[in-house]
Each structure stands twice: as structure tokens, then as C-alpha cells.
Amino acid sequence: MSSETYRSIAHQTVAELGGRTSILARQRADHERLDRLMARARATEAVGGRPHAQALRAVARLVFTHAFAEEAVLFPAARRALPEGDPLTLRIETDHQEVDELVTRLDRSSAEDPGRSALLERTFAVLDEDVRTEEDELLPRLQQELGPRRLRMLGWQWELVRRISPTRAHPVVSRRPPGQTLSALPLTVLDRSRDRLQQLDERTGGIAEKTLSSVDRALAATAGAVERLPPMRRGERPETSR
């Protein structure tokens, strides 16, 4: 069946999506929030400094928790329910991989680096493409195969995982179980510890910036080592393997 047969979830009411706790409604709400956060990041780019850094961190926290929960809950369900589930989810996983790599490059760059603005826009373009694939293709297909009750159950599972997911880019770790599942706990602890350090730095006005930055680098190095452990890479498809 062609993609034109399906009605995008972007143009449906919350009731049609199965209620506000449905996986369809939750996904769309996150996508709408992402659009607002990307607009904020663009608006603060010229200003730079803390406002822009905070805007980018807000985008990252949403994007990576959202994607991790998709890969843990939504995509396995789609592969079970849809004949075309594997190639379709692989397409989205490839977008996720590119976003991880782009954000890693952004994190290593400075505001003065030539090409940083183009790198940021490429990141946002891939995110926009990811949203369209999900809302116009994957989710409408899933809607036809699963009833509202099952969609709501998936929504609750997805939301639970999203709340305890890593918040940073991890381009090496597997995007599919079992590696993806095994990586959740250690990477979440490390990422959210780094988030707390950044929040502390912001609250204290950068008084302990040198010390906090040193601890942050140590946590980042530990996360990089965890990513490369063989068990964390199990299940990865060649198309997204790094």
C-alpha cells in the first residue's frame, strides 16, 4: 500500500489519535515541542553565550530521550505489527544516527568555528525529516494495525522509558536490542549526572566552572568508554554501525 493511502497524524484530532495518552498523541506533542525549541535555538544563535547553549541543551534533552524511547518501545512494536516495519524503522534509525553524529560535532565545535551555523541547520533539517517520516508514514500505518487501547498502552510504555533515558548523543551504542537495552542504565546515570552539573554551574553563576568542567569531562569520557563495550553494540545494523 502506498504512503499516500495513509492520513498523517499531523492532521488528526486527539480523539482520532486514541486520546492524549496514545503513543500517536504523545509523539505529536513532542514533535510540536521540538519545533518550538528549534525556533528558540535559531533565535538565540546570534546572541550566543548561555542563552544559546541552554536552548541547544533543551533540544538535545528532548531529542535523545524521545529517540531512545522510540528505539526501545515504538520501533520493536512496529516491526512486529507491520510487514514493512523493519525497513521503515531502519530509515528512521539512520536519521537518529546522523543526528547523534551531528550533535557530537556541534558539541566539539565553538561559536567561532566556520560552518557551525550550517552544521546546526543540517541537524534541524534531519530532525524535520525524521518527524515527517514518523507522522506521515510510520505512525499512520501503526494506527491502522493497532486499536486505541494498544496505542495507549504503547504510549504509557514509551513515556516511562523516555523519563529514564539518556539525554546525550551516543553515536556508537546499538540502536536495537539487546545492546540498546543494556546501555540504558549506565548512560542514563552518566548523562543525567552531567545535566545536574550544568544546572549547578548555571545556578552558581559559573563560580565553580573549572571544577565542574573537569568532572563533566571525566563523566563524558566514561560514557564514551561504556558506548564501546562489546555488549552495548550487540544488535546493531550495519547501516547505523560506527
C-alpha positions as CSV (number, residue, x, y, z in Angstrom):
1,M,0.0,0.0,0.0
2,S,1.4,3.4,-0.9
3,S,2.2,6.1,1.7
4,E,-0.5,8.3,0.1
5,T,-3.2,5.9,1.4
6,Y,-2.4,6.9,5.0
7,R,-3.6,10.0,6.7
8,S,-0.9,11.9,8.5
9,I,-1.3,12.1,12.3
10,A,-0.4,15.8,11.9
11,H,-3.9,16.5,10.7
12,Q,-6.0,14.4,13.1
13,T,-7.7,15.3,16.4
14,V,-6.5,13.9,19.7
15,A,-9.6,11.8,19.8
16,E,-8.8,10.3,16.4
17,L,-5.3,9.5,17.7
18,G,-6.7,7.4,20.5
19,G,-6.6,10.0,23.3
20,R,-3.9,12.1,24.8
21,T,-2.1,9.1,26.3
22,S,-1.9,7.3,23.0
23,I,1.6,6.8,21.5
24,L,0.4,8.8,18.5
25,A,-0.7,11.8,20.6
26,R,2.4,11.7,22.7
27,Q,4.7,11.6,19.7
28,R,2.9,14.5,18.0
29,A,3.1,16.6,21.2
30,D,6.9,16.0,21.4
31,H,7.3,16.9,17.8
32,E,5.4,20.2,18.3
33,R,7.6,21.0,21.3
34,L,10.7,20.2,19.3
35,D,9.6,22.7,16.7
36,R,9.3,25.4,19.3
37,L,12.7,24.5,20.9
38,M,14.4,24.6,17.5
39,A,12.9,28.1,16.8
40,R,14.3,29.2,20.2
41,A,17.7,27.8,19.3
42,R,17.7,29.7,16.0
43,A,16.5,32.9,17.6
44,T,19.4,32.8,20.2
45,E,22.1,31.8,17.7
46,A,23.2,35.4,17.0
47,V,23.2,36.1,20.8
48,G,25.3,33.1,21.6
49,G,26.6,32.5,25.1
50,R,24.5,30.9,27.8
51,P,21.0,31.6,26.2
52,H,22.0,29.7,23.0
53,A,23.8,26.9,24.9
54,Q,20.7,26.4,27.1
55,A,18.4,26.4,24.0
56,L,20.6,23.7,22.4
57,R,20.6,21.6,25.6
58,A,16.8,21.7,25.7
59,V,16.7,20.5,22.1
60,A,19.1,17.7,22.9
61,R,17.3,16.5,26.0
62,L,14.1,16.2,24.1
63,V,15.6,14.6,21.0
64,F,17.7,12.0,22.7
65,T,15.2,10.8,25.3
66,H,12.4,10.8,22.6
67,A,14.6,8.8,20.2
68,F,15.8,6.3,22.8
69,A,12.3,5.5,23.9
70,E,11.3,5.1,20.2
71,E,14.1,2.6,19.7
72,A,13.2,0.7,22.9
73,V,9.4,0.6,22.6
74,L,7.9,2.0,19.4
75,F,10.1,0.5,16.8
76,P,10.1,-3.1,18.1
77,A,6.3,-2.8,18.2
78,A,6.2,-1.5,14.6
79,R,8.5,-4.3,13.4
80,R,6.1,-6.9,15.0
81,A,2.9,-5.3,13.6
82,L,3.9,-4.1,10.1
83,P,5.2,-6.1,7.2
84,E,7.3,-3.1,6.2
85,G,8.2,-2.3,9.8
86,D,11.9,-3.3,9.6
87,P,12.9,-1.1,6.6
88,L,10.8,1.8,7.8
89,T,12.2,1.8,11.3
90,L,15.7,1.4,9.9
91,R,15.2,4.5,7.8
92,I,14.4,6.5,11.0
93,E,17.2,4.9,12.9
94,T,19.6,6.1,10.2
95,D,18.3,9.6,10.8
96,H,18.8,9.2,14.5
97,Q,22.4,8.1,13.9
98,E,23.1,11.1,11.7
99,V,21.6,13.4,14.4
100,D,23.9,11.8,17.0
101,E,26.9,12.4,14.9
102,L,26.0,15.9,14.0
103,V,25.3,16.8,17.6
104,T,28.6,15.3,18.6
105,R,30.3,17.5,16.1
106,L,28.4,20.5,17.4
107,D,29.5,19.7,21.0
108,R,33.1,19.7,19.9
109,S,32.8,23.0,18.0
110,S,32.8,26.6,19.2
111,A,30.6,29.5,18.2
112,E,33.5,30.9,16.2
113,D,34.0,27.8,14.1
114,P,33.3,28.4,10.4
115,G,30.4,26.1,9.3
116,R,28.9,25.8,12.7
117,S,25.7,27.5,11.6
118,A,25.4,25.2,8.6
119,L,26.0,22.2,10.9
120,L,23.2,23.3,13.1
121,E,20.8,23.8,10.2
122,R,21.7,20.3,8.9
123,T,20.8,18.9,12.3
124,F,17.5,20.6,12.3
125,A,16.8,19.5,8.7
126,V,17.3,15.9,9.6
127,L,15.1,16.3,12.7
128,D,12.4,17.8,10.5
129,E,12.7,14.9,8.0
130,D,12.5,12.4,10.9
131,V,9.3,14.0,12.1
132,R,7.7,13.8,8.7
133,T,8.6,10.1,8.2
134,E,7.1,9.3,11.6
135,E,3.9,11.4,11.3
136,D,3.2,10.7,7.6
137,E,4.3,7.1,7.3
138,L,5.2,5.0,10.4
139,L,2.6,6.2,12.8
140,P,-0.4,6.2,10.4
141,R,0.5,2.6,9.4
142,L,0.6,1.6,13.1
143,Q,-2.7,3.3,13.7
144,Q,-4.4,1.0,11.1
145,E,-3.0,-2.1,12.7
146,L,-3.4,-1.4,16.4
147,G,-6.5,-0.4,18.3
148,P,-6.8,2.6,20.6
149,R,-6.2,0.5,23.7
150,R,-3.0,-0.9,22.4
151,L,-1.9,2.6,21.2
152,R,-2.5,3.9,24.7
153,M,-0.6,1.0,26.3
154,L,2.4,1.8,23.9
155,G,2.1,5.4,24.9
156,W,2.5,4.6,28.6
157,Q,5.4,2.3,28.0
158,W,7.1,4.9,25.7
159,E,6.6,7.7,28.3
160,L,8.0,5.6,31.1
161,V,11.2,4.8,29.1
162,R,11.5,8.4,27.9
163,R,11.7,9.6,31.5
164,I,14.6,7.3,32.3
165,S,16.5,7.6,29.0
166,P,20.0,9.0,28.2
167,T,20.0,12.7,27.4
168,R,23.1,13.0,25.2
169,A,24.4,11.9,21.8
170,H,25.8,8.3,21.8
171,P,26.7,7.5,18.2
172,V,28.5,4.2,18.9
173,V,25.9,2.4,21.0
174,S,23.5,0.0,19.3
175,R,20.1,1.3,18.2
176,R,18.4,-2.0,18.7
177,P,18.2,-4.6,21.5
178,P,19.9,-6.1,23.2
179,G,22.7,-3.5,23.1
180,Q,20.3,-0.6,23.2
181,T,18.6,-2.0,26.3
182,L,21.8,-2.8,28.1
183,S,23.2,0.7,27.6
184,A,20.2,2.4,29.1
185,L,21.1,2.3,32.8
186,P,24.8,3.3,32.7
187,L,24.4,6.0,30.0
188,T,21.3,7.5,31.7
189,V,23.1,7.8,35.1
190,L,26.1,9.4,33.4
191,D,24.1,11.8,31.2
192,R,21.8,12.9,33.9
193,S,24.8,13.4,36.3
194,R,26.3,15.7,33.6
195,D,22.9,17.6,33.4
196,R,23.0,18.2,37.2
197,L,26.5,19.6,36.9
198,Q,25.4,22.0,34.2
199,Q,22.4,23.1,36.3
200,L,24.6,23.6,39.3
201,D,27.0,25.7,37.1
202,E,24.1,27.9,35.9
203,R,22.7,28.3,39.4
204,T,26.0,29.4,40.9
205,G,26.8,31.8,38.0
206,G,29.9,29.8,36.9
207,I,31.8,30.3,40.2
208,A,33.0,26.6,40.2
209,E,33.1,26.3,36.4
210,K,36.6,25.0,36.2
211,T,36.0,22.2,38.8
212,L,32.6,21.3,37.3
213,S,34.0,21.2,33.8
214,S,36.7,18.8,34.9
215,V,34.2,16.4,36.4
216,D,32.0,16.8,33.3
217,R,34.9,15.8,31.1
218,A,35.5,12.7,33.2
219,L,31.9,11.6,33.0
220,A,31.9,12.2,29.3
221,A,35.0,10.0,28.9
222,T,33.3,7.3,31.0
223,A,30.2,7.4,28.8
224,G,32.4,7.1,25.7
225,A,34.1,4.0,27.1
226,V,30.7,2.5,28.1
227,E,29.4,3.0,24.5
228,R,32.3,1.0,23.1
229,L,31.9,-2.0,25.4
230,P,31.0,-5.0,23.1
231,P,27.7,-5.9,24.8
232,M,26.5,-2.3,24.2
233,R,26.9,-2.8,20.4
234,R,25.1,-6.0,20.0
235,G,22.1,-6.0,17.7
236,E,23.3,-3.0,15.7
237,R,22.5,-3.0,12.0
238,P,25.4,-2.2,9.6
239,E,23.6,0.8,8.3
240,T,23.9,2.6,11.7
241,S,27.0,0.9,13.0
242,R,30.0,3.2,13.8
